[in-house]
């Protein structure tokens, strides 16, 4: 996607935003290993939805996790 909010594959058309992410996609976004991300999901630290045999993570669940980590870092006197 470019700065205008359009996809390079289809100029002039807005890119479709995913309704949810896979665990692997979230791992890439957070720059965590897949194993660590799966542990965070299974422990409930990153909320998810069960979809058949898979876990799906809503964008707002990723945002919640990041906000919580920032708050924890701030409470411990660390820079975010």
C-alpha positions as CSV (number, residue, x, y, z in Angstrom):
1,X,0.0,0.0,0.0
2,X,1.3,3.5,-0.8
3,X,0.9,6.7,1.2
4,X,-2.4,7.6,-0.6
5,X,-4.0,4.5,0.9
6,X,-4.2,2.6,-2.4
7,X,-2.7,-0.7,-3.2
8,X,0.2,-0.8,-5.7
9,X,-1.5,-3.8,-7.4
10,X,-4.7,-1.9,-8.1
11,X,-4.0,1.9,-8.4
12,X,-6.9,4.1,-7.4
13,X,-8.6,1.4,-5.4
14,X,-8.3,1.4,-1.6
15,X,-6.6,-1.7,-0.2
16,X,-8.8,-4.1,1.7
17,X,-8.0,-4.2,5.4
18,X,-8.2,-7.7,6.9
19,X,-11.0,-8.4,9.4
20,X,-8.6,-10.5,11.4
21,X,-5.0,-11.8,11.4
22,X,-3.5,-15.2,11.7
23,X,-1.1,-16.0,14.5
24,X,1.8,-16.0,12.0
25,X,0.8,-12.5,10.7
26,X,0.7,-11.1,14.2
27,X,4.2,-12.7,14.9
28,X,5.6,-10.8,11.9
29,X,3.9,-7.5,12.9
30,X,5.2,-7.7,16.5
31,X,8.6,-9.1,15.3
32,X,8.1,-12.1,17.7
33,X,8.8,-15.7,16.9
34,X,5.8,-17.8,16.0
35,X,6.3,-19.9,19.1
36,X,6.2,-16.8,21.4
37,X,3.1,-15.4,19.7
38,X,1.3,-18.8,20.0
39,X,2.2,-18.8,23.7
40,X,0.8,-15.3,24.1
41,X,-2.4,-16.3,22.4
42,X,-2.9,-19.5,24.3
43,X,-2.2,-17.8,27.6
44,X,-4.8,-15.1,26.8
45,X,-2.3,-12.2,26.8
46,X,-3.3,-11.7,23.1
47,X,-7.0,-12.3,22.8
48,X,-8.2,-14.4,19.9
49,X,-11.2,-16.0,18.3
50,X,-11.4,-19.7,17.6
51,X,-12.3,-20.3,13.9
52,X,-12.5,-24.0,13.3
53,X,-9.1,-25.4,14.0
54,X,-7.4,-22.0,13.8
55,X,-7.0,-18.9,16.0
56,X,-7.9,-15.5,14.5
57,X,-6.8,-12.3,16.1
58,X,-8.7,-9.1,15.5
59,X,-6.7,-5.9,14.8
60,X,-8.0,-4.3,18.0
61,X,-6.7,-7.3,20.0
62,X,-3.2,-6.6,18.7
63,X,-3.7,-2.9,19.6
64,X,-4.8,-3.8,23.1
65,X,-1.7,-6.0,23.6
66,X,0.6,-3.2,22.5
67,X,-1.1,-0.6,24.7
68,X,-0.9,-3.0,27.7
69,X,2.9,-3.5,27.0
70,X,3.4,0.2,26.8
71,X,1.6,0.8,30.1
72,X,3.6,-2.0,31.8
73,X,6.9,-0.5,30.5
74,X,5.9,2.9,31.7
75,X,4.9,1.6,35.1
76,X,8.3,0.0,35.4
77,X,10.1,3.2,34.6
78,X,11.2,2.0,31.2
79,X,11.0,4.1,28.0
80,X,8.2,2.7,25.7
